[in-house]
């Protein structure tokens, strides 16, 4: 899969699922302002992914006009449990670079599973994405958005309720649809 295909599938997921279902009430504004950076790393190992993460954090430091980065890594950490363990490494990098409290890393994965849920539970789709990715967020911007949003603490429960209402089959179809343009181009439709 080419880099543009990975970005297109991810962008479609952000538009149709994250923004479309208002899972993150702050995402639409940044997407419309074109302040979301979609970047695909060719990292094939965890060490290479740490290097890519470091480079992206440096880019955010150097370019304040980039609000947030989706660091998509389709070639490493396909297994959700290994991915989940890697999040400790990502947080350790923030600490090592003295960027803890400045940036935050949110996690998304095709097989995302919250603790104490079944693998096929609809609520897992709040964090299921076409590819494994790390979402790098500026904490100051996040805090500002949170301060101006009513009932921010209710967002997770509202999202779980919404996902459960939609049902896992529909959500699985939505995620699969992120790849439909790619498949149509390949089959000549």
C-alpha positions as CSV (number, residue, x, y, z in Angstrom):
1,X,0.0,0.0,0.0
2,X,1.4,3.4,-0.9
3,X,1.8,6.3,1.5
4,X,-1.0,8.2,-0.2
5,X,-3.4,5.3,0.1
6,X,-2.6,5.0,3.8
7,X,-3.1,8.7,4.4
8,X,-6.4,8.7,2.3
9,X,-7.8,5.7,4.3
10,X,-6.8,7.4,7.6
11,X,-8.2,10.8,6.5
12,X,-11.5,9.1,5.5
13,X,-11.6,7.5,9.0
14,X,-11.1,10.8,10.7
15,X,-13.7,12.5,8.6
16,X,-16.4,9.7,8.6
17,X,-15.9,8.2,12.1
18,X,-14.0,10.7,14.4
19,X,-15.6,13.8,13.1
20,X,-18.8,12.2,11.6
21,X,-19.7,10.7,14.9
22,X,-18.2,13.6,16.9
23,X,-16.1,11.2,18.9
24,X,-13.7,14.1,19.5
25,X,-15.5,17.4,19.5
26,X,-12.2,19.2,18.9
27,X,-11.2,17.3,15.8
28,X,-13.4,19.0,13.2
29,X,-12.0,22.5,13.8
30,X,-8.4,21.4,13.3
31,X,-9.2,19.3,10.3
32,X,-11.0,22.2,8.6
33,X,-8.2,24.5,9.4
34,X,-5.8,21.9,7.8
35,X,-3.7,21.8,11.1
36,X,-3.7,18.0,11.3
37,X,-0.5,16.4,10.0
38,X,-0.9,12.9,8.5
39,X,2.4,11.2,8.3
40,X,3.3,7.7,7.5
41,X,6.5,6.2,8.8
42,X,8.2,3.3,7.1
43,X,9.4,2.1,10.5
44,X,9.6,-1.7,10.5
45,X,10.9,-2.1,14.1
46,X,10.0,-0.5,17.4
47,X,13.4,1.3,17.5
48,X,12.7,2.8,14.2
49,X,9.3,3.9,15.4
50,X,10.8,5.5,18.4
51,X,13.1,7.5,16.1
52,X,10.1,8.5,13.9
53,X,8.2,9.6,17.0
54,X,11.2,11.6,18.2
55,X,11.4,13.3,14.8
56,X,7.7,14.1,14.8
57,X,7.9,15.6,18.3
58,X,10.8,17.8,17.1
59,X,8.7,18.9,14.1
60,X,5.9,19.9,16.4
61,X,8.4,21.9,18.5
62,X,9.8,23.6,15.4
63,X,6.4,24.2,13.7
64,X,3.8,25.7,16.0
65,X,1.3,26.0,13.1
66,X,1.0,22.2,13.0
67,X,-1.5,21.5,15.8
68,X,-1.4,17.8,15.9
69,X,0.1,14.8,14.2
70,X,-1.2,11.4,13.3
71,X,1.9,9.2,13.1
72,X,0.7,6.2,11.1
73,X,2.9,3.1,11.3
74,X,1.5,0.3,9.1
75,X,4.6,-1.9,9.2
76,X,5.2,-2.2,12.9
77,X,3.1,-3.1,15.9
78,X,0.3,-4.8,14.1
79,X,-0.4,-6.9,17.2
80,X,-2.5,-4.8,19.5
81,X,-0.9,-6.2,22.7
82,X,2.6,-5.3,21.5
83,X,1.3,-1.9,20.4
84,X,-0.3,-1.4,23.8
85,X,3.0,-2.2,25.6
86,X,4.9,0.2,23.2
87,X,2.8,3.1,24.6
88,X,4.9,2.9,27.8
89,X,8.0,3.4,25.6
90,X,6.3,6.4,23.8
91,X,5.5,8.0,27.2
92,X,9.1,7.3,28.4
93,X,10.4,9.2,25.3
94,X,8.2,12.2,26.2
95,X,9.7,12.1,29.7
96,X,13.3,11.7,28.4
97,X,12.8,14.7,26.1
98,X,11.3,16.7,28.9
99,X,8.1,17.1,26.8
100,X,5.7,15.4,29.3
101,X,3.0,17.9,30.0
102,X,3.7,19.7,26.6
103,X,2.6,16.8,24.4
104,X,0.3,13.8,25.0
105,X,0.0,10.6,22.9
106,X,-3.4,9.2,22.2
107,X,-3.6,5.6,20.8
108,X,-5.5,4.1,17.9
109,X,-5.2,0.7,16.4
110,X,-7.3,-1.6,14.1
111,X,-7.7,-4.1,16.9
112,X,-8.0,-1.7,19.8
113,X,-9.6,-3.3,22.9
114,X,-10.3,-1.5,26.1
115,X,-9.7,-3.5,29.3
116,X,-12.6,-5.6,30.5
117,X,-14.3,-5.6,27.1
118,X,-14.8,-8.4,24.6
119,X,-12.7,-8.1,21.4
120,X,-15.8,-7.6,19.3
121,X,-17.5,-5.0,21.6
122,X,-18.8,-1.9,19.7
123,X,-17.2,0.5,22.2
124,X,-13.7,-0.5,21.1
125,X,-14.5,1.3,17.8
126,X,-14.0,4.7,19.5
127,X,-10.2,3.9,19.2
128,X,-10.2,1.6,16.2
129,X,-8.5,3.0,13.2
130,X,-7.5,1.7,9.7
131,X,-3.8,1.4,10.8
132,X,-1.9,1.5,14.0
133,X,-1.1,5.1,14.9
134,X,0.1,7.5,17.6
135,X,-1.8,10.8,17.9
136,X,0.5,13.5,19.1
137,X,-1.5,16.3,20.8
138,X,-0.4,19.7,22.2
139,X,-1.5,19.7,25.8
140,X,-2.0,23.5,26.0
141,X,-4.4,23.4,23.0
142,X,-6.2,20.4,24.5
143,X,-6.6,22.1,27.8
144,X,-7.9,25.2,26.1
145,X,-10.4,23.2,24.1
146,X,-11.5,21.3,27.2
147,X,-12.0,24.5,29.2
148,X,-14.4,25.8,26.6
149,X,-16.4,22.6,26.2
150,X,-19.3,21.7,28.4
151,X,-19.3,18.3,30.1
152,X,-16.0,17.1,28.8
153,X,-16.0,14.3,31.4
154,X,-19.1,12.9,29.7
155,X,-17.4,12.4,26.3
156,X,-16.2,8.8,26.9
157,X,-19.5,7.6,28.2
158,X,-21.4,9.4,25.4
159,X,-19.1,7.8,22.8
160,X,-19.5,4.3,24.3
161,X,-23.3,4.7,24.3
162,X,-23.2,5.9,20.7
163,X,-21.0,3.0,19.6
164,X,-23.1,0.5,21.3
165,X,-26.2,2.0,19.7
166,X,-24.6,1.8,16.3
167,X,-23.5,-1.8,16.8
168,X,-20.2,-3.5,16.0
169,X,-21.3,-4.7,12.6
170,X,-22.1,-1.2,11.3
171,X,-18.9,0.2,12.8
172,X,-16.8,-2.6,11.3
173,X,-18.4,-1.7,7.9
174,X,-17.5,1.9,8.4
175,X,-13.9,1.1,9.1
176,X,-13.7,-1.3,6.1
177,X,-15.2,1.5,3.9
178,X,-12.1,3.6,4.6
179,X,-10.3,1.3,2.2
180,X,-13.1,1.2,-0.4
181,X,-11.6,3.9,-2.7
182,X,-8.3,2.1,-2.7
183,X,-10.0,-1.2,-3.6
184,X,-12.1,0.5,-6.3
185,X,-9.0,1.9,-7.9
186,X,-7.3,-1.4,-7.8
187,X,-10.2,-3.3,-9.4
188,X,-10.8,-0.5,-11.9
189,X,-14.3,0.4,-10.7
